[in-house]
Amino acid sequence: MRKIILASASPRRKELLKLLDIDFDIIVSTCEEVFDEELSVYENLKNIAYSKAYDVFKDNGDNLVIGADTIVYLEGRVLLKPKDKDDARGMIKSLSGKTHSVISGISVITKEKSLKTAVETKVTFKELNDEEIEGYINTNEPYDKAGGYAVQGIAGKFISKIEGDYFNVVGLSISTLYDMLKEFR
């Protein structure tokens, strides 16, 4: 019987995948995330998601493996996970009062075939003052999330509008993944 494996250490992706009511295992990918400046953000994310899935698939070839990667994209800049407090402060300040994109690459691999796609959601932040930003970066929330915020956490109060898939902003578009998994039945 083929198992489903999530190639991710993200606790958010684990919780989101549970919403699809499927049994799965987790094996964390150890591949390096390489961003190719020659490719679009979408192609990069699809390729990174594929690389993560393939990294796990190569040792688990009888199974179905899911890989994903998410970034925040603002005014031509990719915002990854903040390195430290100053980085988090700069990210939240740059998001304040603006609309940005949250883009995720998703890949599904089996012996028979592989699929990969990218999903984009637009998120608008309210205008934030320095006190709000400092209060937020003094929590532990910003430091393991692309763009330095969690829509489902404390930072949810800073968001005035979401256009697209909410779950994509959390870390995995379960609607898109559900449609992809139907292709493997």
C-alpha positions as CSV (number, residue, x, y, z in Angstrom):
1,M,0.0,0.0,0.0
2,R,1.4,3.4,-1.0
3,K,2.0,5.8,1.8
4,I,1.6,9.6,1.6
5,I,4.7,11.5,2.9
6,L,4.9,15.2,3.6
7,A,8.5,16.3,3.0
8,S,8.3,19.2,5.5
9,A,9.2,20.2,9.0
10,S,6.5,22.9,9.1
11,P,4.0,22.3,11.9
12,R,1.5,24.5,10.0
13,R,1.7,22.3,6.9
14,K,1.3,19.2,9.1
15,E,-1.9,20.7,10.6
16,L,-3.2,21.8,7.2
17,L,-2.7,18.3,5.6
18,K,-4.7,16.8,8.5
19,L,-7.7,18.9,7.2
20,L,-7.7,16.6,4.1
21,D,-8.5,13.7,6.4
22,I,-5.7,11.5,5.0
23,D,-3.1,9.4,6.7
24,F,0.4,10.6,6.1
25,D,3.9,10.4,7.5
26,I,6.5,13.1,7.7
27,I,10.0,12.8,6.5
28,V,11.9,16.2,6.5
29,S,13.7,17.1,3.3
30,T,17.3,18.1,3.8
31,C,17.8,19.6,0.3
32,E,19.2,23.1,0.0
33,E,16.7,25.7,-1.2
34,V,18.3,27.4,-4.2
35,F,16.8,30.5,-5.8
36,D,17.7,30.9,-9.5
37,E,17.8,34.6,-10.3
38,E,17.1,33.7,-14.0
39,L,13.7,32.2,-13.2
40,S,10.5,33.8,-12.1
41,V,9.4,33.6,-8.4
42,Y,6.7,31.1,-9.5
43,E,9.2,28.8,-11.3
44,N,11.6,29.0,-8.4
45,L,9.0,28.0,-5.9
46,K,7.7,25.1,-8.1
47,N,11.3,23.9,-8.5
48,I,12.1,24.2,-4.7
49,A,8.9,22.3,-3.8
50,Y,9.8,19.6,-6.4
51,S,13.4,19.4,-5.0
52,K,12.1,19.0,-1.5
53,A,9.7,16.2,-2.5
54,Y,12.3,14.5,-4.7
55,D,14.9,14.6,-1.9
56,V,12.5,12.4,0.2
57,F,11.1,10.4,-2.8
58,K,14.5,9.1,-3.9
59,D,14.6,6.9,-0.8
60,N,10.8,6.3,-0.6
61,G,10.0,5.6,-4.3
62,D,7.0,3.4,-3.7
63,N,5.2,6.2,-2.0
64,L,3.6,9.6,-2.9
65,V,5.6,12.5,-1.6
66,I,4.4,16.1,-1.2
67,G,6.8,19.0,-1.1
68,A,6.0,22.7,-0.6
69,D,7.7,26.1,-0.1
70,T,6.3,29.5,0.7
71,I,7.6,33.0,0.4
72,V,6.3,36.5,0.9
73,Y,6.9,38.8,-2.2
74,L,6.8,42.5,-1.8
75,E,7.7,45.1,-4.4
76,G,10.1,42.7,-6.3
77,R,11.7,41.5,-3.1
78,V,11.5,38.0,-1.6
79,L,11.0,37.9,2.1
80,L,12.1,34.6,3.7
81,K,12.2,33.8,7.4
82,P,13.8,36.7,9.4
83,K,17.3,36.0,10.7
84,D,17.0,38.1,13.8
85,K,15.0,40.9,15.5
86,D,16.3,43.6,13.2
87,D,15.4,41.6,10.2
88,A,11.9,40.9,11.6
89,R,11.4,44.6,12.4
90,G,12.5,45.6,8.8
91,M,10.1,43.0,7.3
92,I,7.1,44.0,9.3
93,K,7.8,47.7,8.7
94,S,8.1,47.1,5.0
95,L,4.7,45.2,5.0
96,S,2.9,48.0,7.0
97,G,0.2,49.7,5.0
98,K,0.9,47.7,1.8
99,T,-0.3,44.7,-0.2
100,H,2.0,41.8,-0.8
101,S,1.9,38.4,-2.3
102,V,2.2,35.1,-0.5
103,I,3.3,32.5,-3.1
104,S,3.7,28.8,-2.5
105,G,5.1,26.1,-4.7
106,I,3.5,22.6,-4.3
107,S,4.8,19.4,-5.8
108,V,3.5,15.8,-5.7
109,I,5.7,12.9,-6.9
110,T,5.1,9.2,-7.4
111,K,6.8,6.6,-9.6
112,E,4.3,7.2,-12.3
113,K,4.3,11.0,-12.5
114,S,4.9,14.3,-10.8
115,L,3.0,17.5,-10.7
116,K,4.0,21.0,-9.5
117,T,2.2,24.3,-9.3
118,A,2.4,27.7,-7.7
119,V,-0.4,29.5,-5.8
120,E,-0.6,33.2,-5.1
121,T,-2.6,35.0,-2.4
122,K,-2.7,38.8,-1.9
123,V,-2.5,40.1,1.7
124,T,-2.9,43.7,2.8
125,F,-1.5,44.9,6.1
126,K,-2.9,47.8,8.0
127,E,-0.7,50.8,8.7
128,L,1.3,49.9,11.8
129,N,3.0,52.2,14.3
130,D,6.4,51.5,15.9
131,E,4.9,50.4,19.1
132,E,2.8,47.7,17.4
133,I,5.8,46.5,15.4
134,E,8.0,46.3,18.5
135,G,5.4,44.5,20.5
136,Y,5.0,42.0,17.7
137,I,8.7,41.3,17.1
138,N,9.1,40.8,20.9
139,T,6.9,37.7,20.6
140,N,8.4,34.5,19.2
141,E,6.0,34.4,16.3
142,P,7.9,36.1,13.5
143,Y,11.0,34.0,13.5
144,D,10.1,30.8,11.7
145,K,7.7,32.2,9.1
146,A,8.2,33.6,5.6
147,G,7.8,37.4,5.8
148,G,8.0,37.3,9.6
149,Y,4.3,36.9,10.3
150,A,1.6,34.3,10.9
151,V,-1.8,35.2,9.5
152,Q,-3.4,32.6,11.9
153,G,-1.5,34.0,14.9
154,I,-1.0,37.4,16.7
155,A,-0.3,39.1,13.3
156,G,-3.8,38.3,12.1
157,K,-4.9,41.6,13.8
158,F,-2.7,43.5,11.4
159,I,-4.3,42.2,8.2
160,S,-7.1,44.2,6.6
161,K,-7.7,42.1,3.5
162,I,-6.9,38.7,1.9
163,E,-7.5,38.0,-1.8
164,G,-7.3,34.3,-2.5
165,D,-6.6,31.2,-0.5
166,Y,-6.3,31.8,3.2
167,F,-4.6,28.4,3.8
168,N,-1.9,29.3,1.3
169,V,-0.9,32.2,3.6
170,V,-0.8,29.7,6.5
171,G,1.6,27.6,4.4
172,L,-0.2,25.2,2.1
173,S,-3.2,25.6,-0.2
174,I,-5.2,22.5,0.8
175,S,-7.7,23.2,-2.0
176,T,-4.9,23.1,-4.6
177,L,-3.3,20.1,-3.0
178,Y,-6.6,18.2,-2.9
179,D,-7.1,18.8,-6.6
180,M,-3.5,17.6,-7.3
181,L,-4.0,14.5,-5.2
182,K,-7.1,13.6,-7.2
183,E,-4.8,13.2,-10.2
184,F,-3.0,10.3,-8.5
185,R,-6.1,8.1,-7.8
